Amino acid sequence: MNPKMQTNLAEYYAKRAPHYEDIYQLAHRQSDLLELTERLRQTIDNRNVLEVACGTGYWTERFVGHARHIVATDINTAVLDIAKAKPALENRVDFTIADAFNLPEGDFDACVAGFWWSHVKRSDQSSFLTGVQKACGSGTLLVLFDNCYAEGDSIPIARTDLDGNTYQIRTLPDGTRHEIVKNFPTDSALRKKLGSHARDIRITRQRYFWMLTCLLR
Ligand SMILES: C[S@@+](CC[C@H](N)C(=O)[O-])C[C@H]1O[C@@H](n2cnc3c(N)ncnc32)[C@H](O)[C@@H]1O
């Protein structure tokens, strides 16, 4: 591995911000995306939502009409500025800069994190979940959704580290290459990790995406 290629995740997404939503335009993923959107809307219906790592607000825009209230957080101003400029989100969402490992506390009854879990190293997953428990409290619905590895479609895994984290080499439009942690957990790995933090774990899988719901302990 070329050490110059190792990239801080937040910096990578700050650079990628203007192009980020291109990923949601892929024609062959539209049917899965529509189904995921519908499932998400039903799941968080009328809830007071804390959104973690909201990025450019692609998902916020999809469930804004269904949640009771949304506090949407991300570590990057570059992505939040794009989200804030969306007319559908204006005056309807509270956007806040926040590290996913130091979330704002509030009277939330749902926490949503899309395409975030895959970027959390295995050794940091419990700390992330403990932070969500602290921010939202016991009984809160946690909703995670992310990519399944789709052979021939996903960016190949470039390496696996000693802890079992997998990494992809990603190229941005400016030609720069970045090594990014991207994990593709099995259902049993998710259940094992979430089990000590949550109950009633339910997982659904499509071709391109998985979604997990559970109630925080
Ligand atoms: C794969 S994107 C997901 C964005 C959005 N949830 C979506 O699904 O379209 C990952 C996001 O994590 C954010 N991020 C990276 N490190 C973070 C951290 N430590 N805390 C909070 N957000 C972080 C990035 O800025 C980026 O917006």
The ligand as a MOL file (V3000), in Angstrom:
LIG
                    3D

  0  0  0     0  0            999 V3000
M  V30 BEGIN CTAB
M  V30 COUNTS 27 29 0 0 0
M  V30 BEGIN ATOM
M  V30 1 C -20.8770 7.8460 2.6420 0
M  V30 2 S -21.2000 9.4850 3.1560 0 CHG=1
M  V30 3 C -22.9020 9.3170 3.6550 0
M  V30 4 C -23.6820 10.5920 3.5110 0
M  V30 5 C -25.1980 10.4190 3.6420 0
M  V30 6 N -25.5670 9.8160 4.8910 0
M  V30 7 C -25.7320 9.5990 2.5060 0
M  V30 8 O -26.0460 8.4250 2.7330 0
M  V30 9 O -25.8670 10.1100 1.3850 0 CHG=-1
M  V30 10 C -20.3350 9.5570 4.6600 0
M  V30 11 C -20.4660 10.8740 5.3850 0
M  V30 12 O -19.7630 10.7810 6.6380 0
M  V30 13 C -19.2460 12.0580 6.9380 0
M  V30 14 N -18.2240 11.8650 7.9600 0
M  V30 15 C -16.9590 11.4260 7.8260 0
M  V30 16 N -16.3660 11.3330 9.0370 0
M  V30 17 C -17.3010 11.7200 9.9450 0
M  V30 18 C -17.3140 11.8210 11.3680 0
M  V30 19 N -16.2600 11.4960 12.0970 0
M  V30 20 N -18.4430 12.2530 11.9640 0
M  V30 21 C -19.5410 12.6020 11.2450 0
M  V30 22 N -19.5850 12.5150 9.8910 0
M  V30 23 C -18.4840 12.0750 9.2600 0
M  V30 24 C -18.7750 12.5830 5.6150 0
M  V30 25 O -18.6340 13.9930 5.6320 0
M  V30 26 C -19.8800 12.0870 4.6890 0
M  V30 27 O -20.8700 13.0600 4.5390 0
M  V30 END ATOM
M  V30 BEGIN BOND
M  V30 1 1 1 2
M  V30 2 1 2 3
M  V30 3 1 2 10
M  V30 4 1 3 4
M  V30 5 1 4 5
M  V30 6 1 5 6
M  V30 7 1 5 7
M  V30 8 2 7 8
M  V30 9 1 7 9
M  V30 10 1 10 11
M  V30 11 1 11 12
M  V30 12 1 11 26
M  V30 13 1 12 13
M  V30 14 1 13 14
M  V30 15 1 13 24
M  V30 16 1 14 15
M  V30 17 1 14 23
M  V30 18 2 15 16
M  V30 19 1 16 17
M  V30 20 1 17 18
M  V30 21 2 17 23
M  V30 22 1 18 19
M  V30 23 2 18 20
M  V30 24 1 20 21
M  V30 25 2 21 22
M  V30 26 1 22 23
M  V30 27 1 24 25
M  V30 28 1 24 26
M  V30 29 1 26 27
M  V30 END BOND
M  V30 END CTAB
M  END
